[in-house]
């Protein structure tokens, strides 16, 4: 006696899914699970790699010792950092002034006197 196979597009008993849809769903779940585990392993490896570098400095980030001449009565009221440049807002009896310093070289790039109107 020959057994008749059910067509592939008939739903499984108790569900609305066909056998083909179930196979595709199983494959998708397996692939997504592998991606999740692989991504998690990659993140952990990146954290371990970053943590293992510790306090090592990279090339080009050495500190430059520099002196910035300012008037004796001047006080620094504000600092602003943008990349390799530092802007200092100085208050003194001569008036307010903004000084821009290059942090890589330690040189003063600009001194701007603020003149009230």
NORUR-V959138 format. One record per pair of residues at least 6 apart in sequence whose ideal C-beta (glycine too) atoms are under 7 Angstrom apart, sorted by the first residue. I is the first residue (numbers start at 1). GAP is how many residues later the second one is. Records with the same first field share a line. If there is no record, write none. Layout:
I = GAP, GAP
This chain:
8 = 10, 11, 12
9 = 9
10 = 8
11 = 6, 7
12 = 7, 10
64 = 39, 40, 41, 42
65 = 41
66 = 40
68 = 31, 33, 40
70 = 20
71 = 21, 23
73 = 19, 20
74 = 16, 17, 18
75 = 16
76 = 12, 14
77 = 12, 14
78 = 11
79 = 7, 9
80 = 7
84 = 18, 19, 20
85 = 15, 16, 17, 18, 24
86 = 15, 17
87 = 11, 13
88 = 11
89 = 7, 9
90 = 6, 7, 9
95 = 18, 19
96 = 18
97 = 14, 15, 16, 17
98 = 14, 16
99 = 9, 12
100 = 9, 10
101 = 7, 8
102 = 7
